[in-house]
């Protein structure tokens, strides 16, 4: 029987098909693997045939049905390994196959693909423009330097004609992924040595041992290209993968990701950053798997910010561990807040009712009415959150001496005494009333209890944190307390550009030093480059503090190798007209073969999402509220607030109600005259919230508003105009 390998381009093709077509593809693949090599060439149903006039003579196609073909790379090296590279309609399959050439990179020894026909057509055109250009994009690097980075002769000829990033983008859709990524990083300002270290050396170290390589040059290259190609060892493994084609993407790890996730050990806390879709969560899950495999009795905490994210982590981990309950029982998957309440209940007593935002404001208003301080309830609430709880201050003397980092209004000694009085009055009022507490109070209390009672309470050998950018210092203090300092104690992933809650943190001040143990992921595997470019423009170049709080973070070099349609952006005269347009857009996606559960619709306000949900139901489309979907398996279009979409992803996303009154939402922004630093921080969080919502989309993004559009969209208009 033939052996098969499956590339990421094949999964992309499968993912675009409707469900009946996917089933037919699965049946064809299963049949293919069950036949002998002789039967494979004679079977009239599959109809394995060569592609006439193909640039790569190994190209073959297999019949799925009258209109659909699988494209394969056949072995020519004595092996029996067939590589499934694409699936698409009949005519497009032959056109795609004729143009592409698969080669083995002399530096990385990985299998690569390029659209050779298009590169040969476009290179002379760019060469003519290059003769008149004042400067070429890669003139600063010698041929030897570029070849060291894996740039082969064909790509090198093209690179020497490129005058700017727009031309590089045009070539990027045609040339091998690894070579384009190396050129892109150089164009973004990265040093050649850094590109070699992070890209080339990572791929070289990810190759298998010679003794483990399958026979045949092509088969060996396929085996080494683990970031894009999965080897299927048998019919059972194939059947398992085919039941969850999108989830099978989790088996693909870029060498830089694999190097991070499966490094034998780290001498302390580790910080992994990266933009949306760069695989931070996948890396975190694989790190958990590595730690479990390394020691039989390891106890691990896998934690994040929200319940929806925790559910997603739990299902992802179960998939990665093949539902092995013995392994899953050694991992506690929960939110930091749930861990805090559990700890306080175990070591003291239940913490009481958690206050919602509305009730919290009511308690602060009561403080202001009683004490009549010269500050608003919003100012006092922020001082309590960002200073008292953040620094775990326990006395007026500690508050009087503390540095109020990030606060933009100075307070003298007498003023601090009055603010301290107001904050303690707030706490006393919660206890004296219905024994309520804020979200963060149990975290602060849990950390203190763990410090006061060594050996008691929940303790873990390792802590893995996902979506870390929104954690408050009180939450970090708890995480520091549940794991002893040492090798592999904390593994932290996050993206400062997705910080939608105001959490200012200096990890070093909390006893979490990541110096020399950090990495940044730059390649997006989720969204198209068009969606990323559109979304990045929302941030408008705003500076962002990194996760440690000690430096700035940048999206420089962050990009996707996927391409698609530009996001749609529409304005409407009324909200009713906008709702109709959103429903029409969702209906069009469903008609095009997108499953309702792969579509999300979100808006800032519940009233808006409710109207859209009602209209979707009236149009005959099933609807699921994200917060109510505990299992994640319900069938229906996901309808959600922007905050609840955090950490999730969908093929298509509609973001509605992006109006001037919703972004920025004035109730969420501190007035500049009250605290200018807080005002700037709040505006940045508002931009990040919209950025997060838009980057949930993998293939299609629709953004709409009624009335006046948000000022945040001004930068997007400029970016789109210049791109055209």
N, C-alpha and C positions, 0 to 999 in steps of 0.2 A: 504493500500500500504506500502511496506517496505521503511524504511529510509536508506540512504547510506552515507558512509564516504569514502574519497579517500586519500590514503597515497602518500607520495612522491615517494616511490618505484613503485607505479602504474604509475605515470606520467613519470618516467624514462622509463618504458617499452613502454608506448604509444609514447614517443618522438623518440624511435628507429625504429618505424614502418614507412612504406611508407604511402603516403597519402590515397590510397584506403583502406588499412588495418585500418588506424585510423578512417575512416568513418564507417567501419563495427563495430569497437569497440564502437563508439558513439551510433550507432543504438541499439546495444545490451544493453548498459547501460540505454538508454532511455526506451526501452521495459521493462527492469528489474524493473525500478522504477514505471511503470504504472500498473504492475500486482498486484493482491492481494496476500497475503501470501499463500493462498490455490493454486491460479493459478501458483504461482512461483514454487511450488514443483511438479506441474503436467504438466507444459508447456514443450512440446517435442522439441521445437525449441531451447530454452536456455539450456535445459538439465542440470539443477542444480543437481550436484551429489557429494557425499562424496569422499574423497581421501583415498583409502585403505592404511593401514599401516602408516598413517601420525603420526608424533610425536605430533601434535596438532589435537585432534579429531574434532575441529571446522572448519578445512580446507574444502573448497568446490571449485568446478570449474564450470564455465559457458561457454557454447559453443558460440564462435563468428562465426567461419566457420569450415570447415573440418580440417584446420591446426592450428587454433589459439584458445587459451583458456584464460579466465580471472580467476584469483585465488582470492577467497574471504574468509574472516573470518566470519563465521556465528554466530549469537547470541546464547548463551546458558544460558542466565540470565533473560529470560522473556521479553526482549526487542525485537524490530523489526529492529534493526540496523545491516546492513551488511557492512563490511569494505572491499573495493576493494584494494587489496594489490599488485597485479602483473598482467601483461599480457604478454604472451610469447607463443611460439609454443607448440603444444600438449604435446609432450614427456617432454620437458623442464619444462612445467608448473607442471606436476605431480611430477617430480624429485625435483623441487624447493619446492613444497608444503609439500612433505613427510619429508623433512629435518628440517623444521623450526618450532619453538615454540614461540608463543606470550605469554608474561607474563606481570603482572602489578608490577612495581617497588615499593617496600615497602616504600622507602624514598620519591621519587618524585611523586608517584602514577600515573605515566604516563605509557602508553602502550609501550612495547619494543618487539623486535624480535631478535632471534638469530638462527644461523645454528647449532642446537643442535647436530645433527649427526656428523658434522665435528669437533666440539669442543670436543666431546667425543673421537673421533679418534686421534686427535692431542695432547691432554693433556698428555696421558701416554708417548708419544714419547718425548715430551719436559721434562717430569719429569725424564726420564732416563738421559738426557743431564744435567739436573739441579744437579743431584747427584755428577757429576764430576766438576761442575762449581765452580770457586773460590768465586763468589758472585752473588746473584740473584738481579734482577732489582728493586724489590719492598721490599727488606729486611728491609729498614729503616722505613717502615710504618706498624703499627699494624693492626690486623684484624678489630679492633674497628674503627680505623681511616678510613680504606677503606670502611667499611660498612656505615659509616656516609656519605660518598660520593656517596652512592647508589650502591656500588659493592655488588652483591648478591652472594650466596654460589657457584653457578656454575662458575661464572666469577672469584671469589676469588680463587677457586681451580686452575684454569688455570693461574691466575696471579702469584701464588706462584711457578710456574715452569719456569717462563720467566727469561732468563738470559741477554737479551739485546733488543735493539729497533727493530732489524730485526724480532725477534720472536714476539714481541708486534705487529708489522705490520701484521704478518701472522694471529694472533688472531683477529686483528682489523677488518678483513673482515667477521668475523664469529659472534662476540659478539655484544650485544646491543650498539647502537651508543653513547648514553649518558655515559655508563660505559666505553667504550673505550676512549671517549674524556677525561674523568676524569683521567684515567690511563696515557694517552698520556701527559697531562699537568704536572702530577707528574714527569714523565720521562724526561720532558723538563726542570725541575728544579723549577717549581712553588710550592709554599707552599700549604699545604693541606687546610689551612684556606682560601687562595685566590681562590682555586678551588671550595671550598664549596660556597663562596660568589658569584662568577661569573657564576657558572654552576648550582649547586644544589639549592641554595636559589632562584636563578632566575626562575628556573622551578617551585619551590613550590609557588612562588608569582604569577606565571602565571596561576595557576589552578583556576577554576571557583568556585563560592560560592556553598556550599552544596545545597542550595535551588534551584540553577539553574541547577544542575546536572540531566541528564536524568536517568530514572529508570534502574537499573541493573548495576552490577559491571563493566562489559566490556564496556557498553555504556558510563558509567561515565569516565572510563580511556581514552576512545577514545576522549571524549569531552575535557579532560584536556591536551591531547597531541597535542596542536595547532601548534607546530613547525614542525610537520611532517604529520598531518592528518587534512583534511578539512571536516567539516560536511556540507552536502548539504541539505538545508531545504525544497526544493521543486523542481518540474519539471522545472520551469522557471529558477531557479538558475543553475540547472544541464545543461540546454540547453545553458545558457550563458557561463558557464565554458568550455563546450565541443567545442564551436566555437573558442577557443583560448587556447588549452591545455598547450602550453609552457608558455604563459603569466599567466596562473593560478598559476604558482609557486610564483607569487608575494603575494598570500594569505598566504603563509607559512612564519611565522616569528619565528626564534629561540627565546626562552625566553629572552636571553640577548639582542637581537635586540628589542623585544617588550618593554622591560623595558626602553630602551633608547628612542625609538620613542614615546611612550605613557606616559612617565613621566609627571605628571600634569604640572610642571613648573621647570625651572632652574633659579637660581639667577644670571644670567649673561651669557656671551658667553660659548658655549660648543664645545669641539673638539672630534670628533670620527675618529679614525684611524683603518686601517686594510688592509691586503694584497688584491690582485686582487680577485674578486669573493666572498668576504666576506659579501656582501649585504649592503655596505655603501649607495649606491644610493637608494636601497629599503627603508632603514631606513630613509633617507632624505625625500623621498616621503611620507612615513607614518607620519613623523613629520609634514609635511605640512598639511596633512589631520587632524591630531590632533589639530593643531593650528586653522584651519578653523572651526572645530566642536566646539571649545571652546568659540568662540565669533562670533556673526553674522556679524560684520562689519570689521573684521580683513583684513588688506591689507598685502600681503606677496610678497617678492621678492625671487624667486627661480632662482639661477644663477650658472654659470659654466664658463669654459674657452673657449670652442670652439662652433661654430654654430651647428656642428653635435651632440655634447653632449646636447646642449639646445633643439634640435629637439627630441632627445631621451627622455629627461626629460618631455617634453611637452606631448608626446604620453603616457608615463608611468603614468603621473599624471591623464590624461584623463581616462585611464583604471581604475586606483584606485578609482577615484571619479565617476565612472559609467557615464561618459560623462555629468555630471551635469554642465550645462553651467553657472548657477548662481554662483556655487562655483569656477569654472575655471576662471570666470571673475575677481575674487578677488585675483588671483595670476598672477604676471608678471613673465614670464619665458623668460629669455634672457641672453646673455653673458655680462660680466662686461664691455667689450669694447663697446658694443652696448649701454649699459646704460650710459656710459661716453659720447658718441657722442650725445645721446638724451639730456643729461643734459646740455652740453655745448651749443647746438643749442637752447635750451629753455631759458637759462639764459644769453646767450651772442650772439653768431652767430655760424654757422656751422664751425667745426674745420678745414676743408680743406681736401685735398687728403691724404690718408694714404700711407706712403712710404712702399714699399716692401723691402725685405732684400737687393736686388741688388741695388735699388735706394739709400737706406740708405748708403751703402758702397761708392757709387759714391759721395755723399755729403761729407762724411768724408775724402775721398781722395782729394777732392777739398780743404778742410781745411788744410790738410797736405802740399799740394802743395803751398798754399798761405802763411802759417805761418812758414813752415819748422821746426816744433818741433822735438825733438829727439825721439818721440814715433810714433808707427805705428797707422794707422787708426783703427785697431782692438782694440788696447789698449785704445784709446780715446773713442771709442764707448762703451766699457765695463765700463770705468770710468763714463761716462755719465749715463749709465743705472743703474749701481750698487751703485753709490754714489750720484750723483746730483739728479736724479729722485727718487731714493730709499729714500733719506732723505729729499726730497723737499727743497733743498738748493736754496736760492734766492739771495745770494750776495757772492762776493768773500771773505768777512770776515767770513761768515758761512762756506764756503768751506775750508778756511784756518784753522778753528778751529775744523772741524769735525773728527770723527774717521772713517777711511776707512775700516770698518769691512769686512773681507773676501778677501781683496786685498793683494797680495803677494809681491808687490814692494813698498818700502818706497818713499815718496815724501817730499822734503824739502820745506821751505816757498817759495823760488824763483820758484821752479818747480811747485808748486801748482798754483802760479800766471799765469804761462804759460799754464798750463792745463785748468784753468778757462777761459783764453782768447780763447783757442781753442773751448771749449764747447759753450761759448756764441756766438762765430763766427758761429758755426754750427747752432744754433737756429736762429740767425739773417739771415743766408743764406736761411733757409727754408721759413721764412716770406717774405723776399725780393724777392724770386723767384716766384714759382707758388703756394704760400700759402699751402705748404704741411706740414705734421707732422708725427711723429713716432706713433706707436700704443699706446705707453704709455703716450704721451703728453696730449691727451684729458682726460685721467684718472686723471692726476695730476691737470689739469685745472678745471675739474669738482669738485674735492674735495675742491679746493680753493673757487670756486664760491658758493658752498653750505655752506661753513663756513662763507663767507662774506654776504650771503643773507639768514638769518634764516627764515624758513617757506616757502621759495620758492623752486621750483624744485621738482623732484620726492622724496617722503618720504614714508617709510613703517613702519608697526608695528613690523614686523619680517623679518629677512633675513636668508635664508637657502642656504648654499654654498656647491656644490658638486664638486669633483675633485679639491680640494683647493690647492694642493701641488704646482701647477705651477703659482699661482697668485703672482704678483710682489707687493712690498710695496705700489706703487702708486695706484694699484687696491684695495688693502686692505684699504687704506686711504679713497677711495671713498665709499666702503661698510660701513666703520665705520660712514661716514657722512650721509648716507641715512636712518639710523635707530638710534633712540635715545637710549642712554645707559639705561639699565634696565633689568628686568627679560625677558628671552627668546628673547633677541635682536638678537643674532647671533648663528646659529646652523651650524657647520662646519664639513664636512667630507672630507677625503682624505687619500692618501697613499704616504708617502715620498719616497718609493721605486719605485714609478711610476713618479718621478719628471724628466721630459724630457726637460724642459726649465729651464734655470738657474735663479731661483728666490730665493734669500736669504732673509729670512724674520724673524724678531723678532716681533711677534704679540704684546707682552707686550709693546714694545716701540711705538706701534701704537695705544695704548689705548684699546687693546683687550686682556684681561687677562682671561685665561682658567684654572687657577690654581684651582685644586680640582674639576673641572668639565670636566673630560675627560674619555673616555672609548676606549678599543681596541677590535676589532672583530678578532677572530683567525680562525674561521671555514670557509673554502671555499665551496661555494655551486655551483660553476660553473665548474671548471676543475677537471680532475682526479688527484689523488695523483701523478701518474707517470709524468704528464705534469708539475705539480707544482715543483716536485723535480728536474726535468730537467731544468726548468726555473730559479729556485732559484740558481742553480749552476752558472748561467751566472753572477750573482752579485758578486760571488767570495768573499763573506764575507765583502764587502765594508761597512764601517761605514756610516750611513745616519743620518742627522739631522732631528728631528721631525718637525711637522708643525709649532710649535711655535718658532722654532729656538733656543730654550734654553736647549735642551737635545738631546740625540740620540734615534733613533728608531730601533727596531729589529723585525725580522720575527720569533722570537722564539715562538714555540707553534703553528705556522701557518700551517694548514694542511687541507686536504680534506678527506672526508669519502667515496668518489667515487673512483672507480678503473677502469682501462682499459689498453689498449696497451701502451707500451713505445713509445715516439715520435720517428719518423724516421729522420735520419740525413744522407744525401748523398752528396758526392762530385762528380763533373763532369769535364771532360776535357775541355769543351768549354761552353760558355754561351748558344749556340744553343742547345746543348745536355741537359743542365739544363732546358731550357724552355720546351723542349719536355717531360722531366720527370715530370715537374710540371703539364703540361696539362694531362699527363697520370694519375697522382695521382688524380687530380680533377675528371677526367672521371670515375675512379674507385669508388670514393666516391658517385658520382651521381648514378652509376650503383648499388651501395649497398643500395639505397633508400634515400640518403640525398638530400634534395631539394637544387637546385643551390643557392638560397638566403641564405641558412644556411652555405655557404662556403665562405671564404675570402682568397684572394691571395694578398700578399703585398711584396714590395721591397723598398730599400732605394731610388732608382733613378727612375724618370719618364720614362726614355728610357727603363728601364728593365720592368716596369709594362705595358708599351705600347706594347712591343713585346709579353708578355705573354697574354695580352688581345686579341691581333690580332690572336694569335694561338688558343686561346679558342674559338673565334668566328668561325675560320676556321674549328674547330672540331665539330661545331654545338651546342656549349654551349652558352647560353645567358650571357651577361656581363653587369654589372652596375658599373659605377665609383662612389665610395662612396661620393665624394664631390658634384656630380651632383644629388644625390638621395635625394631631399628635403623632400619627404614624407616618405621615408623608405619602401615604398610598392612595388617598382618596382621589377620584377622577373629577377633574374640573379645572377651569381657568382659575389661577391663584389670584385673589384680590387681597390687597395688603396696604398698610401704611408704609411709608418709605423706610422707617426704622426697622420694621419686621422683616424686610427683604435682605437685611445685612447677612452676608455669608452664603446666600443662596444663589442659584443661577438657573437661567431658563433660555430656551432657544429664542424666544421673542418677548420683548418687554415694552409695555406702554406706560409712560410716565405722564400723568395728566395733572392739570391745575398748576402749571409752572408760571404763576402770575406774580406781579409785583408785590402783592400783599402776602403771598405765601412764601416767597424767597427774596429777601430774608423775611422771616416771620418776626414781627417787631416784639412780640411777647417773649421770644427766645433770645433777644439781643439786648444786652445792657447798654443804656444810653451812654454816649461818649462822654458827656459831662459828669456822669457818676463815676466811671472808671474807664479811661481810654484803652488800657491794655485788655481789660475784659471785653470791651466793645469789639476790638479787633479779633480777639480769640473767638467770640461768638459768631462773628461774620464768617470767619474761616470754617467753623464747624457747620454753618449753613451751606456753604459751598461744597464741603465734603459730603454732606448728606445727599445732595443732588448728584454728585459724582458717583457715590456708592450705588444709588438707584439705577443710574444709566449703565454702569458697568456690570450689572447683573445679566445683561443681554449677551448672548453668544452670536446670534446671526442677524437679528433685526431689532431696531430701536425706533420707537415712535414717541415723540415728545410733543405735548400740546398745551395750549392755554386758551382762556377766554378773556377778553378785555386786554388790559395792558400786560405785556410780558415782563418777566423778571429781569432785573438788570444783570443778573448772572449770565444771561444768554447773549449779552453784547459781545463778549469775548468769543463765543461760539460763532456768531455771525461773521466776525472778522476772520477767524480761522478758516471757515468754510469758503469765504470770499477769496482769500489769498490762495487757498488750495486749488481753486478753480482757475 
